[in-house]
Amino acid sequence: MVKNRNIAVCIILSIVTCGIYGIYWFICMVNDVNTVSDKPNDTSGGVVFLLSLITCSIYLWVWFYKAGEKIEYAQQKRGLPATNNGVLYLVLALFGLGIVSYCLIQSELNKMSSMPA
């Protein structure tokens, strides 16, 4: 089950906690993307975070691109209009706007949180 998260609260908590909540939010978001795309055994949020640290964010950029594909698959499966925004997520992250990618991904997850698979 994917949790419906308030994006504004997540941003505020990320700012107030100096990014610590942002790390938690990212890890949960990765796990949620895996869940909605029927790939719960894909790389977990914690591993994606660690690999992103080790590779100086290169793995994070790859994950953003792949997240677009996974979300598109989940949308198709639920009968929603499918869009692959992987390139958008990647470009935003490359320009230092990863938090915007987080918000866009969370918005898509929120749309699917109450829908059956």
ROMI-439468 format. One record per residue (C-alpha): residue number from 1; residue in one letter; chain; x, y, z. Coordinates in Angstrom, 3 decimals, m for minus. Example, Ala and Ser with C-alpha at 12.3 -4.5 7.8 and 13.67 -1.06 7.14 Angstrom:
n=1; res=a; chain=A; px=12.300; py=m4.500; pz=7.800
n=2; res=s; chain=A; px=13.670; py=m1.060; pz=7.140
***
This chain:
n=1; res=m; chain=A; px=0.000; py=0.000; pz=0.000
n=2; res=v; chain=A; px=1.279; py=3.422; pz=m0.981
n=3; res=k; chain=A; px=0.864; py=6.250; pz=1.494
n=4; res=n; chain=A; px=m0.711; py=9.503; pz=0.325
n=5; res=r; chain=A; px=1.710; py=12.248; pz=1.446
n=6; res=n; chain=A; px=1.045; py=15.982; pz=1.633
n=7; res=i; chain=A; px=3.716; py=17.509; pz=m0.597
n=8; res=a; chain=A; px=3.747; py=20.902; pz=1.147
n=9; res=v; chain=A; px=4.273; py=19.264; pz=4.544
n=10; res=c; chain=A; px=7.098; py=17.132; pz=3.124
n=11; res=i; chain=A; px=8.839; py=20.228; pz=1.750
n=12; res=i; chain=A; px=8.425; py=22.162; pz=4.998
n=13; res=l; chain=A; px=9.695; py=19.235; pz=7.079
n=14; res=s; chain=A; px=12.659; py=18.841; pz=4.726
n=15; res=i; chain=A; px=13.569; py=22.501; pz=5.214
n=16; res=v; chain=A; px=13.010; py=22.521; pz=8.995
n=17; res=t; chain=A; px=15.087; py=19.358; pz=9.515
n=18; res=c; chain=A; px=17.893; py=20.580; pz=7.226
n=19; res=g; chain=A; px=17.226; py=17.827; pz=4.700
n=20; res=i; chain=A; px=16.947; py=14.851; pz=7.043
n=21; res=y; chain=A; px=13.222; py=14.436; pz=6.380
n=22; res=g; chain=A; px=13.992; py=14.814; pz=2.666
n=23; res=i; chain=A; px=16.180; py=11.720; pz=2.855
n=24; res=y; chain=A; px=13.389; py=9.783; pz=4.596
n=25; res=w; chain=A; px=10.860; py=11.061; pz=2.044
n=26; res=f; chain=A; px=13.127; py=9.980; pz=m0.835
n=27; res=i; chain=A; px=13.643; py=6.496; pz=0.593
n=28; res=c; chain=A; px=9.885; py=6.056; pz=1.074
n=29; res=m; chain=A; px=9.217; py=7.422; pz=m2.408
n=30; res=v; chain=A; px=11.596; py=4.920; pz=m4.026
n=31; res=n; chain=A; px=9.887; py=2.071; pz=m2.192
n=32; res=d; chain=A; px=6.452; py=3.409; pz=m3.194
n=33; res=v; chain=A; px=7.465; py=3.659; pz=m6.875
n=34; res=n; chain=A; px=8.644; py=0.049; pz=m6.706
n=35; res=t; chain=A; px=5.337; py=m0.970; pz=m5.119
n=36; res=v; chain=A; px=3.044; py=0.737; pz=m7.658
n=37; res=s; chain=A; px=5.079; py=m0.620; pz=m10.568
n=38; res=d; chain=A; px=4.802; py=m4.201; pz=m9.237
n=39; res=k; chain=A; px=8.554; py=m4.399; pz=m8.715
n=40; res=p; chain=A; px=8.842; py=m4.563; pz=m4.918
n=41; res=n; chain=A; px=12.144; py=m6.439; pz=m5.189
n=42; res=d; chain=A; px=13.846; py=m3.706; pz=m7.218
n=43; res=t; chain=A; px=16.563; py=m1.658; pz=m5.554
n=44; res=s; chain=A; px=15.179; py=m0.418; pz=m2.229
n=45; res=g; chain=A; px=15.111; py=3.214; pz=m1.174
n=46; res=g; chain=A; px=17.964; py=2.803; pz=1.283
n=47; res=v; chain=A; px=20.194; py=1.190; pz=m1.312
n=48; res=v; chain=A; px=19.340; py=3.851; pz=m3.907
n=49; res=f; chain=A; px=20.236; py=6.539; pz=m1.360
n=50; res=l; chain=A; px=23.564; py=4.878; pz=m0.490
n=51; res=l; chain=A; px=24.473; py=4.296; pz=m4.137
n=52; res=s; chain=A; px=23.636; py=7.933; pz=m4.858
n=53; res=l; chain=A; px=26.035; py=9.031; pz=m2.108
n=54; res=i; chain=A; px=28.793; py=6.705; pz=m3.317
n=55; res=t; chain=A; px=28.475; py=7.749; pz=m6.972
n=56; res=c; chain=A; px=28.131; py=11.501; pz=m6.253
n=57; res=s; chain=A; px=24.490; py=11.516; pz=m7.413
n=58; res=i; chain=A; px=25.027; py=9.699; pz=m10.718
n=59; res=y; chain=A; px=22.914; py=6.761; pz=m9.546
n=60; res=l; chain=A; px=20.245; py=9.214; pz=m8.388
n=61; res=w; chain=A; px=20.020; py=10.664; pz=m11.892
n=62; res=v; chain=A; px=19.660; py=7.173; pz=m13.351
n=63; res=w; chain=A; px=16.927; py=6.413; pz=m10.806
n=64; res=f; chain=A; px=15.004; py=9.588; pz=m11.699
n=65; res=y; chain=A; px=14.973; py=8.507; pz=m15.340
n=66; res=k; chain=A; px=13.862; py=4.973; pz=m14.481
n=67; res=a; chain=A; px=11.197; py=6.312; pz=m12.102
n=68; res=g; chain=A; px=9.485; py=7.891; pz=m15.109
n=69; res=e; chain=A; px=9.269; py=4.481; pz=m16.788
n=70; res=k; chain=A; px=7.982; py=2.775; pz=m13.644
n=71; res=i; chain=A; px=5.327; py=5.428; pz=m13.045
n=72; res=e; chain=A; px=4.231; py=5.221; pz=m16.683
n=73; res=y; chain=A; px=3.796; py=1.449; pz=m16.323
n=74; res=a; chain=A; px=1.796; py=1.901; pz=m13.108
n=75; res=q; chain=A; px=m0.439; py=4.504; pz=m14.774
n=76; res=q; chain=A; px=m1.129; py=2.230; pz=m17.738
n=77; res=k; chain=A; px=m1.969; py=m0.630; pz=m15.418
n=78; res=r; chain=A; px=m4.514; py=1.511; pz=m13.562
n=79; res=g; chain=A; px=m6.084; py=2.955; pz=m16.691
n=80; res=l; chain=A; px=m4.773; py=6.471; pz=m16.087
n=81; res=p; chain=A; px=m3.364; py=8.688; pz=m18.833
n=82; res=a; chain=A; px=0.231; py=7.471; pz=m19.014
n=83; res=t; chain=A; px=3.137; py=9.880; pz=m19.258
n=84; res=n; chain=A; px=6.821; py=9.117; pz=m19.039
n=85; res=n; chain=A; px=8.375; py=12.112; pz=m17.306
n=86; res=g; chain=A; px=11.724; py=10.445; pz=m16.696
n=87; res=v; chain=A; px=13.600; py=12.980; pz=m18.814
n=88; res=l; chain=A; px=11.900; py=15.860; pz=m16.979
n=89; res=y; chain=A; px=12.823; py=14.381; pz=m13.581
n=90; res=l; chain=A; px=16.405; py=13.907; pz=m14.771
n=91; res=v; chain=A; px=16.797; py=17.412; pz=m16.203
n=92; res=l; chain=A; px=15.364; py=19.005; pz=m13.061
n=93; res=a; chain=A; px=17.787; py=16.994; pz=m10.919
n=94; res=l; chain=A; px=20.731; py=17.912; pz=m13.139
n=95; res=f; chain=A; px=19.940; py=21.600; pz=m12.614
n=96; res=g; chain=A; px=19.734; py=21.212; pz=m8.842
n=97; res=l; chain=A; px=15.952; py=21.042; pz=m8.665
n=98; res=g; chain=A; px=15.658; py=17.473; pz=m7.416
n=99; res=i; chain=A; px=13.071; py=18.586; pz=m4.857
n=100; res=v; chain=A; px=10.779; py=19.528; pz=m7.763
n=101; res=s; chain=A; px=11.226; py=16.016; pz=m9.160
n=102; res=y; chain=A; px=10.344; py=14.654; pz=m5.715
n=103; res=c; chain=A; px=7.137; py=16.719; pz=m5.760
n=104; res=l; chain=A; px=6.165; py=15.596; pz=m9.260
n=105; res=i; chain=A; px=6.787; py=11.939; pz=m8.437
n=106; res=q; chain=A; px=4.907; py=12.222; pz=m5.147
n=107; res=s; chain=A; px=2.000; py=13.860; pz=m6.960
n=108; res=e; chain=A; px=1.780; py=10.881; pz=m9.326
n=109; res=l; chain=A; px=2.028; py=8.462; pz=m6.397
n=110; res=n; chain=A; px=m0.753; py=10.331; pz=m4.573
n=111; res=k; chain=A; px=m3.015; py=9.910; pz=m7.613
n=112; res=m; chain=A; px=m2.429; py=6.152; pz=m7.527
n=113; res=s; chain=A; px=m2.484; py=5.689; pz=m3.747
n=114; res=s; chain=A; px=m6.211; py=5.043; pz=m3.518
n=115; res=m; chain=A; px=m6.543; py=3.047; pz=m6.720
n=116; res=p; chain=A; px=m6.374; py=m0.737; pz=m6.839
n=117; res=a; chain=A; px=m3.576; py=m2.261; pz=m8.875
***
